[in-house]
Amino acid sequence: MKMLVPLSAVIVMIIIALAGVEAAGLQALFGIAIPYIAFLVFVIGMVLKVINWAKSPVPFRITTTCGQQQSLPWIKQNKIENPSTCFHTFIRMVLEVLLFRSLFRNLKTELNDGKVVYGSDKWLWLFALVFHYSFLVVLIRHIRFFVVDMPFAIEIIEALDSFFQVGVPLLYLSGLGLLVGAIFLFLRRIVIPQVRYISLPADYFPLFLVIAIAITGIIMRYFTKVDVVAVKNLTMGLVTFSPVVPEGIGSIFYVHLFLVCTLFAYFPFSKLVHMGGVFLSPTRNLANNSRMERHINPWNYPVHVHTYEEYENEFRDKMKKAGLPVEKE
């Protein structure tokens, strides 16, 4: 049921888009209204999320570490795993954001002869890199539909993406990598019992969405030809706020676009929002310098403390009768 509900939701969305375009002729709804709504939901949702995170109090250093902290001079510090300066924290963040460094370490825990043994899961790290970088390249390549003249940098990325030429049209490795990476992440959730147990429908839904987006994109490029000029007229109309619905765009394009819009609108309310959250995570972006600096909670309200001097002044006579020592006679 965890997989059936999100899979059914994606299938229903595909059917709705096909029926809306083919039977009801709602090209304007799926080509103009829904993209605008999805864009607004994405932008407003992400802004509100970031503002909410930025307003959350972080009075103490709660850095996640797995290496030796800076302490005595003769003990070697692990400056990346346990940073104590802003520079080393920045290096750690760069490695985390660009190379997913935390996924490269111990992720598997097994019981071997009564002992807990930690192991690595390099396949997860590799396919996570393939998935995310393929997604990034696909997004960059699609910029060509929203600008008049394609920037030179995007031309270079497209050339590198299609260097492994197999027939015509060119084979984009990013599209294949996106599909393979998403399928691997899905299979990992159903093959590994521990991961399957903690997986929720909200974990499967974006995976099914991405797989459907990749498949419809591959179908449009290599099997069912789509009028690229008409698609560019539609996207340029959206960008310039003078939207039009050109003739000759196949229904598979509107299905693809509807799935993409759904993913963007769903983004701020899902776990996918970690794309922005990683930069504001106090477990990652703080230096572990609690031994060098005292961090006082600025939100603490003043509390009256009953000192020992006040306590003795209040009970001095009774303490003397009980034979207890006092500081002042």
ABEGO torsion letter per residue (X at the ends): XAAAAAAAAAAAAAAAAAAAAAAAGAAAAAAAAAAAAAAAAAAAAAAAAAAAAAABBBABBABBBABBBBBBAABBBBAAABBABAAAAAAAAAAAAAAGAAAABBABBBBBGGBBBBBBBAAAAAAAAAAAAAAAAAAAAAAAAABABBBAAAAAAAAAAAABBBEOBBBBAAAAAAAAAAAAAAAAAAABAAAAAABBAAAAAAAAAAAAAAAAAAAAAAABBBBAAAAAAAAAAAAAGBBBBBBGBBAAAAAAAAAAAAAAAAAAABAAAAAAAAAABAAAABBBAAAABBBBBAABBBBBBBBAAAAAAAAAAAAAAAGBBBABX
